[in-house]
């Protein structure tokens, strides 16, 4: 347990007995292949990281939630009987967790505690991780037992239905289902998944996180691209004579690739680009899974680089900072593949790397990045992680 988290917790709750203190943990995640397609019911891959969000908490019988954070200055407090509206701060995710859980269960007992994230915010699904921490804590407080599928769906509803961000289920699924030294392959249409063990022929690898120095904030840019992808699907259905139903229920997964190939030239350019990313990314996922099974880390990495290229040019995301990191990593020895992590508006890039090259990778990427963006000196950072297991609470 990080000392800083323990110190703040003890200063706020000095009377707490050790037997009454609980810990909820959710890892961050990265998605090497399957970028920007979970909301279109695509197939994604993922790793949970050995860094994440930790919540130290006590159970409370007064129906109140009281939280402090090592990452944000505000104290958050609300009553489970009157969750109220969003406030536009980090406490919205705790409220969202309570709101989502209260749709099916009566919440009588609250929690009070301290939460801490161990990496800079941006692109690692920190929002999903913190929601899962709160959900597990509230479930423990109220003797609620959720299956992994129920936990994922409840966490997703917290972000969609309360916070108001139209994320797919990639983040929550990785953070709940992933297993150390396995690649998660998840079909977001029917929630079927496979945990594929790293073969002996794969060799050692680690996951590098390059934090740009600018925190990512999901918002209109993310939601607009989701709508553009859905619009591409709706138009393709109409152009081809497919039954298209309601717009809200439309996804590119419903449209066969051959329909896209036949009618893509009749789509508005921006819709065609979003669809192009979806279909090529689905192909990269399929090829990547086979490369992983063969133990071909170099081929897997090439596909990750290709995913990053498509994210820039077809999905059209990526700040100047993230594009710079991506372009730098293309010529750094020891990096198998790199792409934006998360929505790609600010935040982080992730890369699969050769652990033997960690020192050189950190030095070269840092030097070249700060030559372009000297204003981020002291903010830009490099973190090395391993694949890990998913959420847990005790």
C-alpha positions as CSV (number, residue, x, y, z in Angstrom):
1,X,0.0,0.0,0.0
2,X,1.5,3.4,-1.0
3,X,2.6,5.2,2.2
4,X,1.1,8.5,1.0
5,X,-2.3,6.9,0.8
6,X,-2.0,5.2,4.1
7,X,-0.8,8.4,5.8
8,X,-3.7,10.5,4.5
9,X,-6.2,7.7,5.5
10,X,-4.8,7.5,9.0
11,X,-4.9,11.3,9.4
12,X,-8.6,11.3,8.5
13,X,-9.6,8.2,10.4
14,X,-7.1,7.7,13.2
15,X,-9.6,5.8,15.3
16,X,-10.2,3.1,12.6
17,X,-9.3,-0.5,13.6
18,X,-7.3,-2.4,11.0
19,X,-10.0,-5.1,10.9
20,X,-12.5,-2.5,9.8
21,X,-10.4,-1.1,6.9
22,X,-11.0,-2.4,3.4
23,X,-9.3,-2.0,0.1
24,X,-10.8,-1.9,-3.4
25,X,-8.4,-2.0,-6.4
26,X,-9.0,-1.7,-10.1
27,X,-6.1,-1.8,-12.6
28,X,-5.6,0.6,-15.5
29,X,-5.8,-1.0,-18.9
30,X,-4.4,-0.8,-22.4
31,X,-5.9,-2.0,-25.6
32,X,-3.1,-2.9,-28.1
33,X,-5.6,-3.7,-30.9
34,X,-9.3,-2.9,-31.2
35,X,-9.0,0.9,-30.9
36,X,-12.2,2.9,-31.1
37,X,-14.5,0.0,-32.1
38,X,-16.0,-1.2,-28.9
39,X,-18.9,1.2,-29.2
40,X,-19.5,-0.3,-32.7
41,X,-19.6,-3.8,-31.1
42,X,-16.3,-4.7,-32.5
43,X,-13.7,-7.2,-31.2
44,X,-11.0,-5.8,-28.9
45,X,-7.9,-7.0,-27.1
46,X,-6.6,-5.8,-23.8
47,X,-4.2,-6.1,-20.9
48,X,-4.8,-5.0,-17.3
49,X,-1.7,-3.2,-15.9
50,X,0.0,-3.7,-12.6
51,X,-0.8,-0.1,-11.8
52,X,-4.2,1.3,-11.1
53,X,-6.6,2.9,-8.6
54,X,-6.7,2.0,-5.0
55,X,-9.5,2.9,-2.6
56,X,-9.0,2.5,1.2
57,X,-12.3,2.7,2.9
58,X,-14.5,2.1,5.9
59,X,-18.2,1.0,5.9
60,X,-20.7,3.6,7.1
61,X,-24.2,3.0,8.3
62,X,-25.4,6.6,7.9
63,X,-26.0,6.2,4.2
64,X,-23.4,8.8,3.3
65,X,-20.4,8.7,1.0
66,X,-17.4,10.7,2.0
67,X,-14.3,10.6,-0.1
68,X,-10.9,12.3,-0.4
69,X,-8.3,11.9,-3.1
70,X,-4.5,12.2,-3.4
71,X,-5.0,13.2,-7.0
72,X,-7.6,16.0,-6.6
73,X,-8.1,18.6,-3.9
74,X,-11.8,18.6,-3.4
75,X,-13.6,16.6,-0.7
76,X,-16.6,14.7,-2.0
77,X,-19.7,14.0,0.1
78,X,-23.2,13.0,-0.8
79,X,-26.1,11.0,0.6
80,X,-27.1,7.7,-1.1
81,X,-30.8,8.7,-0.6
82,X,-30.3,11.9,-2.6
83,X,-27.4,11.4,-5.0
84,X,-28.2,14.6,-6.9
85,X,-26.9,16.1,-10.1
86,X,-23.4,16.0,-11.6
87,X,-21.0,18.7,-10.2
88,X,-18.4,18.5,-13.0
89,X,-15.6,17.2,-10.7
90,X,-14.0,13.9,-9.8
91,X,-16.9,13.1,-7.4
92,X,-19.2,12.5,-10.4
93,X,-17.7,9.1,-10.8
94,X,-18.6,8.1,-7.2
95,X,-22.1,9.5,-7.7
96,X,-22.3,7.6,-11.0
97,X,-21.4,4.3,-9.4
98,X,-24.0,4.8,-6.6
99,X,-26.6,5.9,-9.2
100,X,-26.0,2.9,-11.4
101,X,-26.1,0.4,-8.5
102,X,-29.2,2.0,-7.0
103,X,-31.2,1.2,-10.2
104,X,-31.5,-2.4,-9.0
105,X,-30.5,-2.4,-5.3
106,X,-31.4,-0.3,-2.3
107,X,-28.3,1.2,-0.9
108,X,-28.4,1.7,2.9
109,X,-24.8,1.7,3.9
110,X,-22.2,4.2,2.6
111,X,-18.4,4.4,2.6
112,X,-15.8,6.8,3.7
113,X,-12.2,6.6,2.5
114,X,-9.3,7.8,0.3
115,X,-8.7,7.1,-3.3
116,X,-5.4,7.3,-5.3
117,X,-4.4,6.6,-8.9
118,X,-0.8,5.6,-9.4
119,X,-0.3,7.0,-13.0
120,X,-1.1,10.3,-14.6
121,X,-4.7,10.7,-15.7
122,X,-5.3,10.3,-19.4
123,X,-5.8,7.4,-21.7
124,X,-5.6,4.5,-19.3
125,X,-9.3,4.2,-18.5
126,X,-8.8,5.8,-15.1
127,X,-12.5,6.8,-15.0
128,X,-13.6,3.2,-15.4
129,X,-11.1,2.0,-12.8
130,X,-12.3,4.5,-10.2
131,X,-16.0,3.6,-10.9
132,X,-15.2,-0.1,-10.4
133,X,-13.4,0.7,-7.1
134,X,-16.5,2.6,-5.9
135,X,-18.9,-0.1,-7.1
136,X,-17.0,-2.9,-5.4
137,X,-16.8,-0.9,-2.2
138,X,-20.6,-0.1,-2.2
139,X,-21.4,-3.7,-3.0
140,X,-19.3,-4.8,0.0
141,X,-21.0,-2.2,2.2
142,X,-24.5,-3.4,1.2
143,X,-23.8,-7.2,0.9
144,X,-24.4,-7.1,-2.9
145,X,-22.8,-9.7,-5.1
146,X,-22.4,-9.0,-8.8
147,X,-21.2,-11.4,-11.5
148,X,-18.3,-10.1,-13.6
149,X,-20.8,-9.4,-16.4
150,X,-23.1,-7.5,-14.0
151,X,-20.2,-5.5,-12.7
152,X,-19.1,-4.5,-16.2
153,X,-22.6,-3.5,-17.2
154,X,-23.2,-1.5,-14.1
155,X,-19.9,0.4,-14.4
156,X,-20.7,1.1,-18.1
157,X,-24.1,2.5,-17.1
158,X,-22.5,4.7,-14.5
159,X,-20.4,6.4,-17.3
160,X,-23.1,6.4,-20.0
161,X,-26.2,7.0,-17.9
162,X,-24.9,9.4,-15.3
163,X,-21.5,11.0,-16.2
164,X,-22.7,11.3,-19.8
165,X,-19.8,9.8,-21.8
166,X,-20.7,7.4,-24.6
167,X,-17.9,4.9,-23.9
168,X,-18.2,1.3,-24.9
169,X,-17.4,-1.6,-22.6
170,X,-13.7,-2.1,-23.5
171,X,-12.4,-0.3,-20.4
172,X,-14.6,-2.1,-17.8
173,X,-14.2,-5.5,-19.5
174,X,-10.4,-5.3,-19.5
175,X,-10.3,-4.2,-15.9
176,X,-12.6,-6.9,-14.7
177,X,-11.7,-9.9,-16.9
178,X,-8.0,-9.6,-17.6
179,X,-5.5,-12.1,-16.3
180,X,-1.7,-11.8,-15.8
181,X,0.3,-12.8,-18.8
182,X,-2.8,-13.3,-21.0
183,X,-4.2,-11.4,-23.8
184,X,-8.0,-10.7,-23.5
185,X,-9.9,-11.0,-26.7
186,X,-13.5,-9.7,-26.2
187,X,-16.4,-9.6,-28.6
188,X,-18.3,-6.6,-27.4
189,X,-21.4,-7.6,-29.3
190,X,-22.2,-10.7,-27.3
191,X,-19.7,-10.3,-24.4
192,X,-18.0,-13.6,-25.2
193,X,-14.3,-13.6,-24.5
194,X,-11.1,-15.6,-24.5
195,X,-8.0,-15.2,-22.3
196,X,-5.1,-16.3,-24.5
197,X,-2.0,-17.2,-22.5
198,X,1.4,-15.9,-23.7
199,X,3.0,-18.8,-25.5
200,X,6.5,-19.9,-24.5
201,X,7.8,-18.6,-27.9
202,X,6.6,-15.1,-27.3
203,X,9.5,-13.9,-25.2
204,X,9.5,-11.2,-22.6
205,X,7.8,-7.9,-23.0
206,X,6.7,-5.0,-21.0
207,X,4.2,-2.2,-21.6
208,X,5.5,1.4,-21.7
209,X,3.3,4.3,-20.9
210,X,4.4,7.7,-22.3
211,X,2.5,10.5,-20.6
212,X,2.4,13.6,-22.8
213,X,2.1,16.0,-19.9
214,X,-1.4,16.9,-20.9
215,X,-4.3,15.2,-19.2
216,X,-7.0,13.8,-21.4
217,X,-10.6,14.9,-21.0
218,X,-13.3,12.9,-22.8
219,X,-16.0,15.1,-24.2
220,X,-17.6,16.3,-27.5
221,X,-14.7,15.1,-29.6
222,X,-15.1,11.5,-28.4
223,X,-18.9,11.6,-28.6
224,X,-18.9,13.1,-32.1
225,X,-16.8,10.4,-33.5
226,X,-19.0,7.7,-32.0
227,X,-22.0,9.4,-33.8
228,X,-20.1,9.6,-37.0
229,X,-19.4,5.9,-36.9
230,X,-23.0,5.2,-36.2
231,X,-24.0,7.5,-39.0
232,X,-21.8,5.6,-41.4
233,X,-23.5,2.4,-40.4
234,X,-27.0,3.9,-40.8
235,X,-26.2,5.3,-44.3
236,X,-24.6,2.1,-45.4
237,X,-27.8,0.2,-44.4
238,X,-30.0,2.6,-46.2
239,X,-27.8,2.7,-49.4
240,X,-27.7,-1.1,-49.6
241,X,-31.3,-1.7,-48.8
242,X,-30.7,-3.3,-45.5
243,X,-33.4,-2.9,-42.8
244,X,-32.0,-0.1,-40.7
245,X,-34.3,0.2,-37.7
246,X,-33.6,2.9,-35.1
247,X,-30.5,5.0,-35.3
248,X,-29.7,4.5,-31.6
249,X,-29.5,0.7,-32.2
250,X,-27.2,1.0,-35.2
251,X,-23.6,-0.2,-35.2
252,X,-21.0,-0.8,-37.9
253,X,-20.9,-4.5,-36.7
254,X,-24.3,-4.9,-38.3
255,X,-23.0,-4.0,-41.7
256,X,-20.9,-6.6,-43.6
257,X,-17.5,-5.5,-44.9
258,X,-18.6,-6.1,-48.5
259,X,-21.4,-3.6,-48.1
260,X,-18.9,-1.0,-47.0
261,X,-16.7,-1.8,-50.0
262,X,-19.6,-1.4,-52.4
263,X,-21.0,1.9,-51.0
264,X,-18.2,3.7,-49.3
265,X,-17.7,6.1,-52.1
266,X,-21.3,7.3,-51.6
267,X,-20.7,8.2,-47.9
268,X,-19.8,11.7,-46.7
269,X,-16.0,11.7,-46.5
270,X,-15.9,11.9,-42.7
271,X,-18.3,8.9,-42.3
272,X,-16.3,6.9,-44.8
273,X,-13.1,7.5,-42.8
274,X,-14.7,6.3,-39.5
275,X,-16.0,3.2,-41.2
276,X,-12.6,2.6,-42.8
277,X,-11.0,2.6,-39.4
278,X,-13.6,0.2,-38.0
279,X,-13.2,-2.4,-40.8
280,X,-9.4,-2.3,-41.0
281,X,-9.1,-2.4,-37.2
282,X,-11.3,-5.5,-37.1
283,X,-8.9,-7.1,-39.6
284,X,-5.9,-6.1,-37.4
285,X,-7.5,-7.6,-34.3
286,X,-8.0,-10.9,-36.1
287,X,-4.4,-10.9,-37.4
288,X,-3.0,-9.8,-34.1
289,X,-4.7,-12.6,-32.2
290,X,-3.1,-15.1,-34.5
291,X,0.3,-13.5,-34.2
292,X,0.0,-13.6,-30.4
293,X,-0.9,-17.3,-30.5
294,X,2.2,-17.9,-32.7
295,X,4.4,-16.0,-30.3
296,X,5.2,-13.5,-33.0
297,X,5.6,-10.3,-31.0
298,X,7.2,-8.4,-33.9
299,X,4.2,-9.0,-36.1
300,X,1.8,-8.1,-33.3
301,X,3.7,-4.9,-32.7
302,X,3.6,-4.0,-36.4
303,X,-0.2,-4.3,-36.2
304,X,-0.2,-2.0,-33.2
305,X,1.7,0.6,-35.1
306,X,-0.8,0.2,-38.0
307,X,-3.6,0.7,-35.5
308,X,-2.0,3.9,-34.4
309,X,-1.7,5.2,-38.0
310,X,-5.3,4.5,-38.6
311,X,-6.3,6.3,-35.4
312,X,-4.5,9.4,-36.7
313,X,-5.6,9.3,-40.3
314,X,-9.0,7.5,-40.5
315,X,-10.4,8.1,-37.0
316,X,-8.7,11.5,-37.0
317,X,-7.8,11.8,-33.4
318,X,-4.6,12.6,-31.6
319,X,-3.2,15.9,-30.2
320,X,0.0,17.3,-31.6
321,X,1.7,15.9,-28.5
322,X,0.4,12.3,-28.9
323,X,1.2,12.3,-32.6
324,X,4.8,13.4,-31.8
325,X,5.2,10.5,-29.3
326,X,3.8,8.0,-31.9
327,X,6.1,9.3,-34.6
328,X,9.2,9.2,-32.3
329,X,8.5,5.6,-31.2
330,X,8.4,4.4,-34.8
331,X,12.2,4.7,-35.0
332,X,13.3,3.8,-31.5
333,X,15.0,0.4,-31.1
334,X,13.2,-2.0,-28.7
335,X,9.7,-0.7,-29.3
336,X,7.6,-3.4,-31.1
337,X,4.5,-1.2,-31.5
338,X,2.8,1.9,-30.2
339,X,-0.5,3.8,-30.4
340,X,-2.6,6.3,-28.5
341,X,-4.1,4.8,-25.3
342,X,-7.7,5.6,-24.8
343,X,-9.6,8.2,-26.9
344,X,-6.5,9.8,-28.1
345,X,-7.2,13.5,-27.5
346,X,-4.6,14.1,-24.9
347,X,-3.1,11.8,-22.2
348,X,-0.9,8.8,-23.1
349,X,0.6,6.5,-25.7
350,X,1.2,2.9,-24.9
351,X,3.8,0.6,-26.4
352,X,4.9,-3.0,-26.3
353,X,8.7,-3.0,-25.7
354,X,11.7,-5.2,-25.2
355,X,12.6,-4.9,-21.4
356,X,16.3,-5.1,-22.3
357,X,15.9,-1.7,-24.0
358,X,14.0,0.2,-21.2
359,X,16.8,2.7,-20.3
360,X,17.5,3.6,-24.0
361,X,13.8,3.9,-24.8
362,X,13.1,6.2,-21.9
363,X,16.1,8.4,-22.7
364,X,15.5,8.7,-26.4
365,X,11.8,9.2,-26.3
366,X,12.1,11.8,-23.5
367,X,14.9,13.7,-25.3
368,X,13.2,13.8,-28.7
369,X,9.8,14.7,-27.2
370,X,11.1,17.6,-25.1
371,X,13.0,18.9,-28.0
372,X,9.6,19.5,-29.7
373,X,7.7,20.4,-26.5
374,X,10.1,21.9,-24.0
375,X,7.1,23.3,-22.0
376,X,6.3,19.8,-20.7
377,X,9.7,19.3,-19.0
378,X,8.9,18.0,-15.5
379,X,5.4,16.9,-16.7
380,X,6.2,14.4,-19.5
381,X,7.0,10.9,-18.0
382,X,7.6,7.3,-18.9
383,X,6.3,4.4,-16.9
384,X,7.0,0.7,-17.4
385,X,4.3,-1.8,-16.5
386,X,3.5,-5.5,-16.7
387,X,0.2,-7.3,-17.5
388,X,-1.8,-8.1,-14.3
389,X,-5.0,-9.5,-13.0
390,X,-8.3,-7.6,-12.9
391,X,-10.3,-5.9,-10.0
392,X,-10.3,-7.1,-6.5
393,X,-11.7,-6.0,-3.1
394,X,-11.0,-7.1,0.4
